[in-house]
Amino acid sequence: MKVLVSMSGGVDSTVTACLLKEQGHEVIGAHFQVWEDPLAPTMAHLLPSKCCTEQGKSRIRKVAESYDIPLYEIDISDEFKCNVVDKFLEEYKAGLTPNPCVRCNREMKHAKLHELADELDCEKIATGHYTRIKNDDKLNRMMLLEAIDKTKDQSYYLYRLSQQQLERTLFPLGELNKVEVFELAKKFNIPIPEHYQESQDICFFPDADMHDFLDRYIEGSSGDIVDTNGKILGKHKGLHHYTEGQRRGLDIGGLKEPLHVVHKDIEANTLIVGSKSESKKSELIANDLNWVSFVPGENKEYRYSARIHSLGKLRSGTMKYSGNKLEFIFNEAQIGVSPGQSVVIYDGEVVVGGGIIDE
Protein backbone atom coordinates (compact mmCIF):
# COMPACT_ATOMS: atom_id res chain seq x y z
CA MET A 1 0.00 0.00 0.00
CA LYS A 2 1.21 3.50 -0.83
CA VAL A 3 1.21 5.67 2.31
CA LEU A 4 2.01 9.35 2.76
CA VAL A 5 3.50 9.96 6.22
CA SER A 6 3.60 13.33 7.98
CA MET A 7 7.19 13.73 9.22
CA SER A 8 7.41 16.70 11.56
CA GLY A 9 10.95 16.02 12.72
CA GLY A 10 10.02 14.44 16.04
CA VAL A 11 10.79 10.86 17.03
CA ASP A 12 7.16 9.70 16.86
CA SER A 13 6.49 10.63 13.24
CA THR A 14 9.92 9.36 12.17
CA VAL A 15 9.27 5.99 13.83
CA THR A 16 5.89 5.89 12.10
CA ALA A 17 7.51 6.19 8.69
CA CYS A 18 10.12 3.52 9.44
CA LEU A 19 7.55 1.16 10.95
CA LEU A 20 5.30 1.35 7.88
CA LYS A 21 8.32 0.86 5.62
CA GLU A 22 9.29 -2.26 7.60
CA GLN A 23 5.75 -3.59 7.18
CA GLY A 24 6.23 -3.52 3.44
CA HIS A 25 4.34 -0.37 2.49
CA GLU A 26 5.53 2.10 -0.11
CA VAL A 27 6.22 5.11 2.10
CA ILE A 28 6.48 8.73 1.06
CA GLY A 29 7.36 11.43 3.60
CA ALA A 30 5.87 14.92 3.84
CA HIS A 31 7.34 17.72 5.93
CA PHE A 32 5.35 20.94 6.14
CA GLN A 33 7.26 24.10 6.93
CA VAL A 34 4.98 26.20 9.12
CA TRP A 35 5.29 29.84 10.14
CA GLU A 36 8.12 30.69 12.53
CA ASP A 37 8.02 33.79 14.67
CA PRO A 38 10.47 36.30 13.16
CA LEU A 39 10.45 38.37 16.36
CA ALA A 40 11.54 35.53 18.64
CA PRO A 41 14.95 35.73 20.33
CA THR A 42 17.62 33.85 18.41
CA MET A 43 18.51 31.64 21.36
CA ALA A 44 14.88 30.52 21.76
CA HIS A 45 15.08 28.72 18.41
CA LEU A 46 17.61 26.34 19.91
CA LEU A 47 15.13 24.86 22.40
CA PRO A 48 14.99 21.05 21.99
CA SER A 49 11.29 20.97 22.95
CA LYS A 50 10.04 21.93 19.47
CA CYS A 51 9.71 19.44 16.64
CA CYS A 52 10.17 21.77 13.66
CA THR A 53 13.78 22.67 14.42
CA GLU A 54 16.83 22.34 12.19
CA GLN A 55 17.80 19.30 14.27
CA GLY A 56 14.41 17.75 13.53
CA LYS A 57 14.70 18.47 9.81
CA SER A 58 18.18 16.94 9.78
CA ARG A 59 16.80 13.84 11.50
CA ILE A 60 14.06 13.18 8.95
CA ARG A 61 16.34 13.90 5.98
CA LYS A 62 18.89 11.39 7.28
CA VAL A 63 16.25 8.73 7.93
CA ALA A 64 14.54 9.34 4.59
CA GLU A 65 17.85 8.85 2.80
CA SER A 66 18.74 5.75 4.83
CA TYR A 67 15.39 4.04 4.22
CA ASP A 68 14.92 5.22 0.63
CA ILE A 69 11.83 7.29 1.54
CA PRO A 70 11.05 10.09 -0.94
CA LEU A 71 10.62 13.28 1.09
CA TYR A 72 8.52 16.27 0.09
CA GLU A 73 9.26 19.48 1.97
CA ILE A 74 6.43 21.98 1.47
CA ASP A 75 6.24 25.56 2.71
CA ILE A 76 2.75 26.32 4.05
CA SER A 77 3.88 29.14 6.32
CA ASP A 78 1.63 31.86 4.82
CA GLU A 79 -1.53 29.76 5.05
CA PHE A 80 -0.57 28.56 8.50
CA LYS A 81 -0.02 32.12 9.71
CA CYS A 82 -3.45 33.19 8.41
CA ASN A 83 -5.51 30.16 9.44
CA VAL A 84 -3.85 29.17 12.72
CA VAL A 85 -1.58 31.86 14.21
CA ASP A 86 -3.71 34.93 13.44
CA LYS A 87 -6.88 33.25 14.70
CA PHE A 88 -5.05 32.13 17.84
CA LEU A 89 -4.02 35.72 18.57
CA GLU A 90 -7.49 37.12 17.77
CA GLU A 91 -9.09 34.70 20.22
CA TYR A 92 -6.61 35.56 22.97
CA LYS A 93 -7.32 39.26 22.43
CA ALA A 94 -11.03 38.48 22.86
CA GLY A 95 -10.36 36.89 26.26
CA LEU A 96 -10.60 33.27 25.10
CA THR A 97 -8.20 30.37 25.68
CA PRO A 98 -7.88 28.77 22.24
CA ASN A 99 -6.25 25.50 21.27
CA PRO A 100 -4.58 25.99 17.88
CA CYS A 101 -3.54 22.34 17.54
CA VAL A 102 -7.19 21.28 17.23
CA ARG A 103 -7.75 23.68 14.33
CA CYS A 104 -4.41 22.82 12.72
CA ASN A 105 -5.00 19.08 12.72
CA ARG A 106 -8.15 19.31 10.63
CA GLU A 107 -7.81 22.51 8.61
CA MET A 108 -4.06 22.42 7.91
CA LYS A 109 -2.14 19.21 8.64
CA HIS A 110 -4.73 16.64 7.58
CA ALA A 111 -6.17 18.79 4.80
CA LYS A 112 -2.73 19.31 3.26
CA LEU A 113 -1.81 15.63 3.68
CA HIS A 114 -4.96 14.55 1.86
CA GLU A 115 -4.32 17.03 -0.96
CA LEU A 116 -0.77 15.78 -1.43
CA ALA A 117 -1.89 12.15 -1.14
CA ASP A 118 -4.30 12.75 -4.02
CA GLU A 119 -1.52 14.23 -6.14
CA LEU A 120 0.78 11.29 -5.41
CA ASP A 121 -1.93 8.58 -5.71
CA CYS A 122 -1.45 7.44 -2.10
CA GLU A 123 -4.15 5.19 -0.66
CA LYS A 124 -3.56 6.23 2.94
CA ILE A 125 -1.96 8.94 5.05
CA ALA A 126 -0.33 8.35 8.43
CA THR A 127 0.78 10.49 11.37
CA GLY A 128 2.62 9.84 14.63
CA HIS A 129 -0.37 10.67 16.85
CA TYR A 130 -1.11 8.39 19.78
CA THR A 131 -4.70 7.43 19.04
CA ARG A 132 -6.58 4.57 17.37
CA ILE A 133 -9.18 3.98 14.68
CA LYS A 134 -11.49 1.01 14.28
CA ASN A 135 -14.30 0.22 11.89
CA ASP A 136 -17.72 -0.30 13.50
CA ASP A 137 -19.50 -2.67 11.12
CA LYS A 138 -22.90 -2.17 12.76
CA LEU A 139 -22.82 1.62 12.41
CA ASN A 140 -20.79 1.46 9.20
CA ARG A 141 -18.58 4.23 10.56
CA MET A 142 -14.97 4.69 11.59
CA MET A 143 -14.51 5.17 15.32
CA LEU A 144 -11.79 7.34 16.88
CA LEU A 145 -10.45 5.83 20.12
CA GLU A 146 -8.01 6.73 22.86
CA ALA A 147 -4.50 5.33 22.55
CA ILE A 148 -3.36 2.27 24.46
CA ASP A 149 -0.84 4.49 26.27
CA LYS A 150 -3.21 6.80 28.13
CA THR A 151 -0.33 9.02 29.29
CA LYS A 152 0.40 9.92 25.66
CA ASP A 153 -3.12 9.86 24.24
CA GLN A 154 -3.74 12.61 21.65
CA SER A 155 -7.33 11.84 20.69
CA TYR A 156 -8.42 15.19 22.18
CA TYR A 157 -6.68 17.03 19.35
CA LEU A 158 -8.37 15.00 16.62
CA TYR A 159 -12.08 15.24 17.44
CA ARG A 160 -12.67 17.61 14.53
CA LEU A 161 -11.63 15.09 11.87
CA SER A 162 -14.28 13.91 9.43
CA GLN A 163 -15.32 10.37 8.58
CA GLN A 164 -13.65 10.75 5.19
CA GLN A 165 -10.39 11.72 6.87
CA LEU A 166 -10.57 8.82 9.33
CA GLU A 167 -11.23 6.29 6.57
CA ARG A 168 -7.98 7.23 4.87
CA THR A 169 -5.78 7.64 7.97
CA LEU A 170 -3.43 5.31 9.83
CA PHE A 171 -2.21 5.87 13.40
CA PRO A 172 0.41 3.11 13.84
CA LEU A 173 1.52 4.29 17.30
CA GLY A 174 -1.94 4.04 18.85
CA GLU A 175 -1.38 0.43 19.86
CA LEU A 176 2.07 1.09 21.36
CA ASN A 177 3.36 2.71 24.52
CA LYS A 178 6.13 5.30 24.55
CA VAL A 179 8.77 2.86 25.78
CA GLU A 180 8.11 0.62 22.79
CA VAL A 181 8.35 3.59 20.43
CA PHE A 182 11.78 4.54 21.81
CA GLU A 183 12.91 0.94 21.39
CA LEU A 184 11.80 1.08 17.76
CA ALA A 185 13.70 4.35 17.33
CA LYS A 186 16.88 2.60 18.48
CA LYS A 187 16.15 -0.36 16.20
CA PHE A 188 15.71 1.95 13.19
CA ASN A 189 18.87 3.93 14.10
CA ILE A 190 16.93 7.16 14.37
CA PRO A 191 19.28 9.80 15.81
CA ILE A 192 18.09 10.95 19.23
CA PRO A 193 20.01 13.59 21.22
CA GLU A 194 21.29 12.51 24.62
CA HIS A 195 19.06 15.06 26.36
CA TYR A 196 16.08 14.63 24.04
CA GLN A 197 12.87 16.36 25.13
CA GLU A 198 9.51 15.59 23.60
CA SER A 199 8.02 18.37 21.51
CA GLN A 200 5.53 20.70 23.13
CA ASP A 201 2.00 21.14 21.85
CA ILE A 202 2.26 24.53 20.12
CA CYS A 203 4.93 24.56 17.44
CA PHE A 204 4.87 28.06 15.95
CA PHE A 205 6.81 29.89 18.64
CA PRO A 206 10.12 28.68 20.05
CA ASP A 207 9.81 30.15 23.55
CA ALA A 208 9.48 27.91 26.60
CA ASP A 209 6.87 30.33 27.97
CA MET A 210 3.90 31.02 25.68
CA HIS A 211 3.37 34.43 27.29
CA ASP A 212 6.65 35.66 25.86
CA PHE A 213 5.17 35.04 22.42
CA LEU A 214 1.82 36.62 23.31
CA ASP A 215 3.53 39.75 24.64
CA ARG A 216 5.21 40.28 21.27
CA TYR A 217 1.89 40.42 19.42
CA ILE A 218 -0.75 41.53 21.93
CA GLU A 219 -0.68 44.99 23.48
CA GLY A 220 -2.00 44.28 26.94
CA SER A 221 -2.40 47.00 29.52
CA SER A 222 -2.42 46.62 33.27
CA GLY A 223 -5.76 46.70 35.07
CA ASP A 224 -7.41 45.87 38.38
CA ILE A 225 -7.60 42.45 39.98
CA VAL A 226 -10.81 42.32 42.00
CA ASP A 227 -12.53 39.66 44.07
CA THR A 228 -16.08 38.49 43.43
CA ASN A 229 -17.34 41.29 45.70
CA GLY A 230 -15.55 43.96 43.66
CA LYS A 231 -12.74 44.63 46.14
CA ILE A 232 -9.50 45.66 44.43
CA LEU A 233 -6.68 43.29 45.37
CA GLY A 234 -3.92 44.28 42.96
CA LYS A 235 -2.96 44.84 39.34
CA HIS A 236 -2.75 42.34 36.50
CA LYS A 237 -0.11 42.35 33.70
CA GLY A 238 -2.56 42.14 30.79
CA LEU A 239 -5.55 39.80 30.56
CA HIS A 240 -3.93 37.57 27.95
CA HIS A 241 -1.62 36.31 30.71
CA TYR A 242 -4.48 34.57 32.53
CA THR A 243 -7.05 31.85 32.04
CA GLU A 244 -10.02 30.60 34.03
CA GLY A 245 -9.03 28.50 37.03
CA GLN A 246 -5.44 29.76 37.11
CA ARG A 247 -3.90 30.05 40.58
CA ARG A 248 -0.19 30.70 40.06
CA GLY A 249 1.20 33.98 38.82
CA LEU A 250 -1.46 36.29 40.25
CA ASP A 251 1.11 38.10 42.41
CA ILE A 252 -1.36 38.96 45.16
CA GLY A 253 0.23 38.93 48.62
CA GLY A 254 -1.20 38.56 52.11
CA LEU A 255 -3.85 35.96 51.26
CA LYS A 256 -5.30 33.52 53.79
CA GLU A 257 -6.19 31.11 51.00
CA PRO A 258 -5.05 30.88 47.35
CA LEU A 259 -7.24 32.65 44.82
CA HIS A 260 -8.10 31.48 41.33
CA VAL A 261 -9.17 33.29 38.18
CA VAL A 262 -12.97 33.26 37.96
CA HIS A 263 -13.55 35.51 34.94
CA LYS A 264 -11.89 38.02 32.59
CA ASP A 265 -13.86 41.21 31.93
CA ILE A 266 -12.39 42.37 28.63
CA GLU A 267 -14.41 45.59 28.36
CA ALA A 268 -13.42 46.75 31.85
CA ASN A 269 -9.91 45.25 31.55
CA THR A 270 -10.51 43.60 34.93
CA LEU A 271 -9.43 40.23 36.26
CA ILE A 272 -11.95 38.70 38.67
CA VAL A 273 -10.61 36.20 41.20
CA GLY A 274 -12.15 34.12 43.94
CA SER A 275 -11.81 31.00 46.02
CA LYS A 276 -11.31 27.59 44.45
CA SER A 277 -14.99 26.80 44.91
CA GLU A 278 -15.98 30.08 43.25
CA SER A 279 -13.85 29.27 40.20
CA LYS A 280 -15.38 25.82 39.72
CA LYS A 281 -18.09 25.25 37.12
CA SER A 282 -20.69 22.51 37.25
CA GLU A 283 -21.75 22.79 33.62
CA LEU A 284 -20.70 24.23 30.28
CA ILE A 285 -22.19 25.17 26.94
CA ALA A 286 -20.25 24.51 23.72
CA ASN A 287 -20.90 25.36 20.10
CA ASP A 288 -19.23 24.74 16.72
CA LEU A 289 -19.75 21.00 17.21
CA ASN A 290 -18.23 18.08 15.34
CA TRP A 291 -19.33 14.47 15.81
CA VAL A 292 -16.38 12.37 14.70
CA SER A 293 -17.37 8.77 15.52
CA PHE A 294 -21.16 8.89 15.58
CA VAL A 295 -23.96 11.41 15.98
CA PRO A 296 -25.98 11.14 19.24
CA GLY A 297 -29.71 11.73 19.11
CA GLU A 298 -30.77 15.32 19.67
CA ASN A 299 -32.53 16.39 22.89
CA LYS A 300 -31.60 13.13 24.62
CA GLU A 301 -29.49 12.79 27.75
CA TYR A 302 -26.35 10.65 27.62
CA ARG A 303 -24.06 9.51 30.41
CA TYR A 304 -20.68 10.33 28.92
CA SER A 305 -17.27 11.61 30.02
CA ALA A 306 -15.67 14.89 29.00
CA ARG A 307 -12.14 16.20 28.72
CA ILE A 308 -11.65 19.98 28.87
CA HIS A 309 -7.85 19.99 28.46
CA SER A 310 -5.63 17.95 26.15
CA LEU A 311 -4.24 15.70 28.89
CA GLY A 312 -6.87 16.45 31.51
CA LYS A 313 -8.65 13.62 33.27
CA LEU A 314 -11.92 12.35 31.89
CA ARG A 315 -14.80 13.64 34.01
CA SER A 316 -18.19 11.95 34.13
CA GLY A 317 -21.44 13.76 33.57
CA THR A 318 -24.54 14.16 31.45
CA MET A 319 -24.60 15.48 27.90
CA LYS A 320 -27.36 16.58 25.61
CA TYR A 321 -27.35 18.68 22.49
CA SER A 322 -29.68 20.41 20.11
CA GLY A 323 -28.69 21.95 16.81
CA ASN A 324 -25.17 23.30 17.24
CA LYS A 325 -25.26 23.69 21.04
CA LEU A 326 -23.95 21.11 23.49
CA GLU A 327 -24.60 21.13 27.23
CA PHE A 328 -22.50 19.06 29.61
CA ILE A 329 -23.29 18.84 33.33
CA PHE A 330 -20.47 17.42 35.44
CA ASN A 331 -21.11 15.04 38.30
CA GLU A 332 -18.61 17.16 40.25
CA ALA A 333 -17.87 20.84 39.56
CA GLN A 334 -14.60 21.38 37.67
CA ILE A 335 -11.91 24.03 37.76
CA GLY A 336 -10.45 25.42 34.55
CA VAL A 337 -13.52 25.43 32.30
CA SER A 338 -12.27 28.06 29.86
CA PRO A 339 -14.19 29.65 26.97
CA GLY A 340 -12.32 29.06 23.72
CA GLN A 341 -10.98 25.67 24.76
CA SER A 342 -12.42 22.47 23.34
CA VAL A 343 -14.57 20.05 25.29
CA VAL A 344 -14.25 16.54 23.90
CA ILE A 345 -16.89 13.92 24.68
CA TYR A 346 -16.04 10.25 25.26
CA ASP A 347 -18.15 7.10 25.45
CA GLY A 348 -15.65 4.83 27.17
CA GLU A 349 -12.59 4.88 24.90
CA VAL A 350 -14.53 6.18 21.91
CA VAL A 351 -14.31 9.86 20.99
CA VAL A 352 -17.91 10.83 20.24
CA GLY A 353 -17.10 14.42 19.24
CA GLY A 354 -16.97 17.82 20.85
CA GLY A 355 -17.10 21.56 20.45
CA ILE A 356 -15.68 24.91 21.51
CA ILE A 357 -16.59 26.01 25.05
CA ASP A 358 -18.75 29.13 24.91
CA GLU A 359 -19.75 29.58 28.55
MARTOR-71398 format. One record per residue (C-alpha): x, z, y; residue in three letters. Coordinates in steps of 0.05 Angstrom, whole numbers, padded with zeros to 5 digits, always signed. Layout:
# MARTOR-71398
XZYALA;...
# end
This chain:
# MARTOR-71398
+00000+00000+00000MET;+00024-00017+00070LYS;+00024+00046+00113VAL;+00040+00055+00187LEU;+00070+00124+00199VAL;+00072+00160+00267SER;+00144+00184+00275MET;+00148+00231+00334SER;+00219+00254+00320GLY;+00200+00321+00289GLY;+00216+00341+00217VAL;+00143+00337+00194ASP;+00130+00265+00213SER;+00198+00243+00187THR;+00185+00277+00120VAL;+00118+00242+00118THR;+00150+00174+00124ALA;+00202+00189+00070CYS;+00151+00219+00023LEU;+00106+00158+00027LEU;+00166+00112+00017LYS;+00186+00152-00045GLU;+00115+00144-00072GLN;+00125+00069-00070GLY;+00087+00050-00007HIS;+00111-00002+00042GLU;+00124+00042+00102VAL;+00130+00021+00175ILE;+00147+00072+00229GLY;+00117+00077+00298ALA;+00147+00119+00354HIS;+00107+00123+00419PHE;+00145+00139+00482GLN;+00100+00182+00524VAL;+00106+00203+00597TRP;+00162+00251+00614GLU;+00160+00293+00676ASP;+00209+00263+00726PRO;+00209+00327+00767LEU;+00231+00373+00711ALA;+00299+00407+00715PRO;+00352+00368+00677THR;+00370+00427+00633MET;+00298+00435+00610ALA;+00302+00368+00574HIS;+00352+00398+00527LEU;+00303+00448+00497LEU;+00300+00440+00421PRO;+00226+00459+00419SER;+00201+00389+00439LYS;+00194+00333+00389CYS;+00203+00273+00435CYS;+00276+00288+00453THR;+00337+00244+00447GLU;+00356+00285+00386GLN;+00288+00271+00355GLY;+00294+00196+00369LYS;+00364+00196+00339SER;+00336+00230+00277ARG;+00281+00179+00264ILE;+00327+00120+00278ARG;+00378+00146+00228LYS;+00325+00159+00175VAL;+00291+00092+00187ALA;+00357+00056+00177GLU;+00375+00097+00115SER;+00308+00084+00081TYR;+00298+00013+00104ASP;+00237+00031+00146ILE;+00221-00019+00202PRO;+00212+00022+00266LEU;+00170+00002+00325TYR;+00185+00039+00390GLU;+00129+00029+00440ILE;+00125+00054+00511ASP;+00055+00081+00526ILE;+00078+00126+00583SER;+00033+00096+00637ASP;-00031+00101+00595GLU;-00011+00170+00571PHE;+00000+00194+00642LYS;-00069+00168+00664CYS;-00110+00189+00603ASN;-00077+00254+00583VAL;-00032+00284+00637VAL;-00074+00269+00699ASP;-00138+00294+00665LYS;-00101+00357+00643PHE;-00080+00371+00714LEU;-00150+00355+00742GLU;-00182+00404+00694GLU;-00132+00459+00711TYR;-00146+00449+00785LYS;-00221+00457+00770ALA;-00207+00525+00738GLY;-00212+00502+00665LEU;-00164+00514+00607THR;-00158+00445+00575PRO;-00125+00425+00510ASN;-00092+00358+00520PRO;-00071+00351+00447CYS;-00144+00345+00426VAL;-00155+00287+00474ARG;-00088+00254+00456CYS;-00100+00254+00382ASN;-00163+00213+00386ARG;-00156+00172+00450GLU;-00081+00158+00448MET;-00043+00173+00384LYS;-00095+00152+00333HIS;-00123+00096+00376ALA;-00055+00065+00386LYS;-00036+00074+00313LEU;-00099+00037+00291HIS;-00086-00019+00341GLU;-00015-00029+00316LEU;-00038-00023+00243ALA;-00086-00080+00255ASP;-00030-00123+00285GLU;+00016-00108+00226LEU;-00039-00114+00172ASP;-00029-00042+00149CYS;-00083-00013+00104GLU;-00071+00059+00125LYS;-00039+00101+00179ILE;-00007+00169+00167ALA;+00016+00227+00210THR;+00052+00293+00197GLY;-00007+00337+00213HIS;-00022+00396+00168TYR;-00094+00381+00149THR;-00132+00347+00091ARG;-00184+00294+00080ILE;-00230+00286+00020LYS;-00286+00238+00004ASN;-00354+00270-00006ASP;-00390+00222-00053ASP;-00458+00255-00043LYS;-00456+00248+00032LEU;-00416+00184+00029ASN;-00372+00211+00085ARG;-00299+00232+00094MET;-00290+00306+00103MET;-00236+00338+00147LEU;-00209+00402+00117LEU;-00160+00457+00135GLU;-00090+00451+00107ALA;-00067+00489+00045ILE;-00017+00525+00090ASP;-00064+00563+00136LYS;-00007+00586+00180THR;+00008+00513+00198LYS;-00062+00485+00197ASP;-00075+00433+00252GLN;-00147+00414+00237SER;-00168+00444+00304TYR;-00134+00387+00341TYR;-00167+00332+00300LEU;-00242+00349+00305TYR;-00253+00291+00352ARG;-00233+00237+00302LEU;-00286+00189+00278SER;-00306+00172+00207GLN;-00273+00104+00215GLN;-00208+00137+00234GLN;-00211+00187+00176LEU;-00225+00131+00126GLU;-00160+00097+00145ARG;-00116+00159+00153THR;-00069+00197+00106LEU;-00044+00268+00117PHE;+00008+00277+00062PRO;+00030+00346+00086LEU;-00039+00377+00081GLY;-00028+00397+00009GLU;+00041+00427+00022LEU;+00067+00490+00054ASN;+00123+00491+00106LYS;+00175+00516+00057VAL;+00162+00456+00012GLU;+00167+00409+00072VAL;+00236+00436+00091PHE;+00258+00428+00019GLU;+00236+00355+00022LEU;+00274+00347+00087ALA;+00338+00370+00052LYS;+00323+00324-00007LYS;+00314+00264+00039PHE;+00377+00282+00079ASN;+00339+00287+00143ILE;+00386+00316+00196PRO;+00362+00385+00219ILE;+00400+00424+00272PRO;+00426+00492+00250GLU;+00381+00527+00301HIS;+00322+00481+00293TYR;+00257+00503+00327GLN;+00190+00472+00312GLU;+00160+00430+00367SER;+00111+00463+00414GLN;+00040+00437+00423ASP;+00045+00402+00491ILE;+00099+00349+00491CYS;+00097+00319+00561PHE;+00136+00373+00598PHE;+00202+00401+00574PRO;+00196+00471+00603ASP;+00190+00532+00558ALA;+00137+00559+00607ASP;+00078+00514+00620MET;+00067+00546+00689HIS;+00133+00517+00713ASP;+00103+00448+00701PHE;+00036+00466+00732LEU;+00071+00493+00795ASP;+00104+00425+00806ARG;+00038+00388+00808TYR;-00015+00439+00831ILE;-00014+00470+00900GLU;-00040+00539+00886GLY;-00048+00590+00940SER;-00048+00665+00932SER;-00115+00701+00934GLY;-00148+00768+00917ASP;-00152+00800+00849ILE;-00216+00840+00846VAL;-00251+00881+00793ASP;-00322+00869+00770THR;-00347+00914+00826ASN;-00311+00873+00879GLY;-00255+00923+00893LYS;-00190+00889+00913ILE;-00134+00907+00866LEU;-00078+00859+00886GLY;-00059+00787+00897LYS;-00055+00730+00847HIS;-00002+00674+00847LYS;-00051+00616+00843GLY;-00111+00611+00796LEU;-00079+00559+00751HIS;-00032+00614+00726HIS;-00090+00651+00691TYR;-00141+00641+00637THR;-00200+00681+00612GLU;-00181+00741+00570GLY;-00109+00742+00595GLN;-00078+00812+00601ARG;-00004+00801+00614ARG;+00024+00776+00680GLY;-00029+00805+00726LEU;+00022+00848+00762ASP;-00027+00903+00779ILE;+00005+00972+00779GLY;-00024+01042+00771GLY;-00077+01025+00719LEU;-00106+01076+00670LYS;-00124+01020+00622GLU;-00101+00947+00618PRO;-00145+00896+00653LEU;-00162+00827+00630HIS;-00183+00764+00666VAL;-00259+00759+00665VAL;-00271+00699+00710HIS;-00238+00652+00760LYS;-00277+00639+00824ASP;-00248+00573+00847ILE;-00288+00567+00912GLU;-00268+00637+00935ALA;-00198+00631+00905ASN;-00210+00699+00872THR;-00189+00725+00805LEU;-00239+00773+00774ILE;-00212+00824+00724VAL;-00243+00879+00682GLY;-00236+00920+00620SER;-00226+00889+00552LYS;-00300+00898+00536SER;-00320+00865+00602GLU;-00277+00804+00585SER;-00308+00794+00516LYS;-00362+00742+00505LYS;-00414+00745+00450SER;-00435+00672+00456GLU;-00414+00606+00485LEU;-00444+00539+00503ILE;-00405+00474+00490ALA;-00418+00402+00507ASN;-00385+00334+00495ASP;-00395+00344+00420LEU;-00365+00307+00362ASN;-00387+00316+00289TRP;-00328+00294+00247VAL;-00347+00310+00175SER;-00423+00312+00178PHE;-00479+00320+00228VAL;-00520+00385+00223PRO;-00594+00382+00235GLY;-00615+00393+00306GLU;-00651+00458+00328ASN;-00632+00492+00263LYS;-00590+00555+00256GLU;-00527+00552+00213TYR;-00481+00608+00190ARG;-00414+00578+00207TYR;-00345+00600+00232SER;-00313+00580+00298ALA;-00243+00574+00324ARG;-00233+00577+00400ILE;-00157+00569+00400HIS;-00113+00523+00359SER;-00085+00578+00314LEU;-00137+00630+00329GLY;-00173+00665+00272LYS;-00238+00638+00247LEU;-00296+00680+00273ARG;-00364+00683+00239SER;-00429+00671+00275GLY;-00491+00629+00283THR;-00492+00558+00310MET;-00547+00512+00332LYS;-00547+00450+00374TYR;-00594+00402+00408SER;-00574+00336+00439GLY;-00503+00345+00466ASN;-00505+00421+00474LYS;-00479+00470+00422LEU;-00492+00545+00423GLU;-00450+00592+00381PHE;-00466+00667+00377ILE;-00409+00709+00348PHE;-00422+00766+00301ASN;-00372+00805+00343GLU;-00357+00791+00417ALA;-00292+00753+00428GLN;-00238+00755+00481ILE;-00209+00691+00508GLY;-00270+00646+00509VAL;-00245+00597+00561SER;-00284+00539+00593PRO;-00246+00474+00581GLY;-00220+00495+00513GLN;-00248+00467+00449SER;-00291+00506+00401VAL;-00285+00478+00331VAL;-00338+00494+00278ILE;-00321+00505+00205TYR;-00363+00509+00142ASP;-00313+00543+00097GLY;-00252+00498+00098GLU;-00291+00438+00124VAL;-00286+00420+00197VAL;-00358+00405+00217VAL;-00342+00385+00288GLY;-00339+00417+00356GLY;-00342+00409+00431GLY;-00314+00430+00498ILE;-00332+00501+00520ILE;-00375+00498+00583ASP;-00395+00571+00592GLU;
# end
